[in-house]
Structures are given as C-alpha cells and as structure tokens.
Amino acid sequence: MIIVTGAAGFIGSGLISRLNQDGFKSIIAVDDFSKIEKAENLEGKIIKEKVERIALFEWLDANYRDVEFIFHIGARTDTTEFDKEIFDELNVNYSKSIWEKCVAYQIPLVYASSAATYGLGENGYDDNESTLSSLKPLNPYGDSKNEFDIWALEQGEKPFFWAGLKFFNVYGPNEYHKGRMASVIFHAYNQIKSTEKMKLFRSHHPDFKDGEQMRDFIYVKDLIDVCIFFMHHRQNSGIYNLGSGQARTFKDLVTNTFKAMAKTPDISYIDTPEDIRDKYQYFTEANMSKLRSIGFTRPFTSLEDGVSDYVKNYLSSGSYL
C-alpha cells in the first residue's frame, strides 16, 4: 500500500492519478474529507481506503506492515495566513509524527517542502542543506516548512530513505478548489475568459519592468514525475529543489495563456497591494543540479507546452488529471 497525504488536494490527487496509471491500486488516501470542494479531485481514482487526517497514526500502528511508501503532500499552504499555531500543528508537528512513524516502521518517505523557505532569495536558490538556518522566509508558511527541514536534518534517527522536495511555483490541473491560492495561470484563464483582458502587478523594483517579474513555474505533471522517480530510486536521501530550473516572466505566462485560448493579448498593470509589496518576490529560479546529479534526466516541460496543455486539455473543459 502507498499512503498519500493531502490526497484530495491539487498535487496529491494528481499523484494518485499517476500511481493508478502506473498500476498502483492499493492507495491509502489521507485528508480532511469534510472539505467537499475538493471531492471532485478524487472522482474516478482507484483508492483502497480513505483515512481521515487525524486518524492516520492509529491506522498506521495497525497496518504498517503493508505500507510500502508514504508521500506526505498534505499541508496548510496559505501564504496569507499568519496564525503560527495553525502551521505548527499541521505543517510541523504533524510532519514530525509522520517522520517518527517512518523511522519506527522503516517506511520510505517523500514529503513536500517549499521554495517559500528561500524568502526574497537573498542567499540564492541552491538546495544546500548547510545553509537552511540562514534562510529568511517571508511568512509563517515558509517558516513552518524551513523549520521542519532543519528538524529533519538534525534527527539522529531517520527513515532508511527520505526526501524533502522544495516545490517552486506549481501549476496545472486539479487546482479548481484553491481560490486565491491557485496559480496565476488559473486566474489568468478565468479573467481572460470573462473580460478578454488580464491585469498584472506593476513592478515597483527599478531592475524589473512591468510584467517582467520572474518565477520558476513548474508543471504539476513534472513534479509528479520526480515524486515517482524517488519512489523507485530510494537512495541519496536529502532535501532537493523541485522547479523547472528556468525562471520566466509573468508576461510570458499570460501571453501564452492568451495564445492557448486563441485570443489576442491585452495586458494592463495595477499597483502591487501595499500590504504585500515589501515581501514580493521579483525573481525565483531553482538550481536543479542536485537532482540531476543523482540520475533524474527527464527534461522539464517548457512554459509554452505546459500552459497549452493545461488550458486546452483541462481548463477549457473543466477536466481533471
């Protein structure tokens, strides 16, 4: 059996789809299933059992002998939430409990970290484990992810294989429920569909023109490829960046969304809200050499191809991965 936490969410549900495609049918889906807005993400997927998030550890104590792997994807991911106690409970302490069960029962583990740990990128975007304590996340979400990464490395007892993956800006199918936290591509598609236009944040940084703020956008299908790679690889434990390795501008992203929708680009700019202006990232780009060095050779999907696939095969029809 393979456990996927955050199973009904954006990335977790896509991962289950891929596991099913690869022939894995004994999936234990873990989530807070009271959130019905995520229910459609699991429609049609082959799942052996659904386990409520709060019941996982009791379930594991009874069933650990049959568990082959754990993907801990579930987390509170709202970067606008500033209640530290929520992140302590869901992102730090819950993750520690999963880690401890993986140690006790010798279960390999892949868990979701985040590029939010890098803050404004003052120290670059290298997944060097020796520099984690010097990172300066911009919000409690990023703090929680960095806190767990540091804790994991400090542990004397570790799962026989584990990997923490620092997700950069992920986009793709199954994010319909995410609201404000959905990708810019998702919001661009909906804004263009309703108004034929798109508004982006104006640059307030002298080194960047309007619309030329840059992010490392990674297609969710590529992210899932890396998760599957680690499930089979099971060596070289550690913390890894997971982006495309290629920063692109928001203008590129939106222009390609217009193109995929067969519409003429019409982009205007509005001021970045003052409450987030001093914490706004103007550039992120994952150094992917560490993952490449252990044998992951598959190329990442270009922004052009990823946006086209997402818009034409999912957003335009409301389809799911």
N, C-alpha and C positions, 0 to 999 in steps of 0.2 A: 504494500500500500504506500501511496505517496500523499503526504499532507501538504495542502496549500492553504496558508492563512491569507486573509483578505480575499477569499475565493470569489466573492460576488463583486469585487471591485474591478476597476479598469484593467490593471495588469494581471491580477490573479485569475480573472475569468479568461483572459486571452491565453494565459499559460495553461489552464486546464484544457482549452480547445486544442492547443498544440500537443499536449500529452495524449489526449484522445486520438489525435491523428497519428501519433507515433505508436499507438497500440496499448497505451497505458489506460486501463479502465477502472482500476481499484483506487479511485481518488477520494481522499477524505477532505471535504470542503469545510473550512473553518471560517466563520464570520459572525457578525451580529446580523442575523437574518430577519430582525424586526424592521430593517430599513428596506421597505418594499420597492423603493425607487430603483434598487439595484437588481431586483429579481430577474429581469429580462436578460441580464448578462449571463445567467446560467441556463437559460432555456435551451433544451436540446443537447446539453452536455451530459456525458456519462459519468455519474458520480456514485460511488459506493455508499457513502454516508455523509450527511451534513451534521456538523458538530458546532454547537454554539461556542463562541469565543471563550466565554467564562468556564465552559465545561471541558476545555481541551486537556488540561493537565490530569484531571481524573480519568479522562478517556485514555490518555497515553499510558498511565500507570497500568491500565487493564489490557492494553492492546499493543504495547511497544514491540513485542516480538515479531509482529507482522509489518512493522513500518520500515520501509526501505530508504526513505529520503524525506526531508522537510524543506519546503520553500516557505520562508517566513516573509510574506509580502505585505501582510496587513499592518497598518499604522494609521495614526492620525496625521494627515498630510496638509492640513490647513495652515498656510503660512501667515494668515491674518489672525489666527487665534493666539492670544497672548496669556492664556491661563496655563502656567507652567505645570500645575498639578495634573492636568489632563495628559500632557506629554510624558510626565514622569510615570504615570500609570500605564498608558497604552504603548508608548514607544520605548521606554527604558525598562521599567520593572517587568512588564510582560515579556519583553525580549530576553531579559536575563533568565526568566523562568524557562523559556524555551531552550535557551543555551544549556542550562543546567540539566534539563531532561535529556538533551542530545549527548551530553557528557555521560550521564548515568547509564543511558541505554545504548551508547555508541551508535548514534544515528547521525549521518552526514547532514550538514545544514548549509543552505544558501539563504542569506537574509538581505533585505533592502535597506541600504544606507541612502545617502542623498548628496548631490552636489551642493545642496544648501549649506553643507558643512564648510564650504570654501568662502562664504561671505562675499565680500566685494572682490575676492581674488587677489588680495594684496600679496599673497605668497605664491601665486600661480595656481595651477590646477594639476599638480603632479600627485599621484596616489602613493606618496612616500609615507609609510607608516610612522616614521620617526618624527614627522612634523605635525602630527594630529593635534598635539597640545597647543600649538601656536596658531591654529586656525581660529577665525573670528566670525562665526555665523551671525546672521543679521536678525534672527528671530528665534523664539523658543523651539519651533520645529527643528531648525538646523542645529540648535544646541543639543536637543534630545538625540539626534542621530549621531552627532560627534561624541557625545557623552557615552553612548553605547559602544561605538567603535573603539574608543580609548579603553573602556572597561573590558571589552573582549580581548584586546591585545594583552592586557595586564593579567589575565587569568592563567593560573598555573595549570589548571585542567581545561583542556579544550576538546571539542569533538574531534574524532580522528581525521575528518575533513570538514572544513568550513570556509565560506567565502562571504564577505560583505561587499555588496555592489553599490557603488555611488551613482545612482541614476541621475542623469542630466535632464534636459527638457524633453520629456516623453510625450509623444502624440500618437493618435491612432484610434481604431475602433474600440467600442465599449466604454467610452467616457461620457456618454449621454447624461448620466446622473450627476456629474461632478459640479455643475453650476459654475460659479465664479472661478473655481479651481481647474476647470477644463483647459485644454491647450488653446493657444492663440489661434491655431488653425480652426478648431471647432467654433470659436467665437467669430472668426472672420467669415467662415462659411455662412453662418446664420445671419450675420449683419449684412453681408453682400446679398444674400437671398432675399432679405426683407427690404433693403434700401438701395441696392445696386452700387453701394459705396462702402468704404472702410475707413475708419478713423484709427490712427496710431498715435502713440505718445510722442510728443515733440521731444527733441533732445535738449537737455539742459547742461550738457557737457561740451566744452569747446573742441574736444578732439573727435566728436561724432556728429555727423549731420542728421537731420530729422529722418527717422526711419532706418538709420544705419547702425542702431544699437544691435549688438550681435549676441547670439546664443548658440549653444551646441544642441541642436534639435535631433533627437533620436527616435526613429520609428519603432513603435512598440513590438513589431514583429522581429526586429533585430535584437532588441533587448531580450525577448523570449529565446531567441537562438542562443544567446550567451548563457542564459539560465540552463538550457538543455545541455549545452557544452559542459558546464560544470557538473551537472548531474552524472554524466558519464566519465568525466575527467578525474574527479575525486583525488586530486593532488594539488600541490602548490597553494596550500591554504593561505588566506590573507585578504586584504582589502583592495578592491580594484575599482578604477573608474569604469563607468559604462555610459559613454556618449558616442557620437559618431566620429569624434576627433576632428571635426570640421565646423568651425563657427560660421554661421550665416546670418544675414541681416533680417530684421522683421519685414523690411520692404521686399526682400527676396521671397520670404514666406507668403506674404499677402499677394504679391504679383503672381506667384504660382497657383495660389488658391483661385484667383480670378481666371487664370488660364484653364485650370481644370474644370471650372464652371462655364467655360466658353463665354466669358464676359470681358469687356474692356476695363482695364484697371482704372479706378477712380479713388485715389487715396488722399486723405487730408490728415491734418495733425492737430492734436489738442494737448494742452499742458499736462504733464505728469502730475497727478494729485500731490499736493504739498506733504501730506502725511506719509507718503512712501518715497518722496523724491530723494531724500538723503540716504535711502537704503536700496536705491535702484541699481541693478547690475547693468553695466554697459557692455560687458564682454565676458563670455564664458566659453571655454574650449577644453575638452577633456584630453589629457595626454594619454593615449591608448597604448603606449609602447609596452607597458607591463603585461596587459592581457595578451598582446601579440607575442610577447616573449615566451609564453607558456604553451603556445600552439594554436591559438584561435586565429585562423587565417581568412575566414569568410569576410568579404567586403561588406561595408555597411551601405544601406540604401541611401541614394542621394536624396536631397530635399525635394528635388523636382519629381522623382519617381515616387517617393513616399507620399507627398501631398496628392499627386494624381491618383494613386491607388486608394488613398483614404477617401477623397472626395467622390470619385466615380463609383467605387465599389461598396462604400459603406454609408457615408453621409447622405448622398443623394437618394438613397433608398431606405435609410434608417436601419441598415443591416448590422449584424453583429459578427464578431470574429468567433 
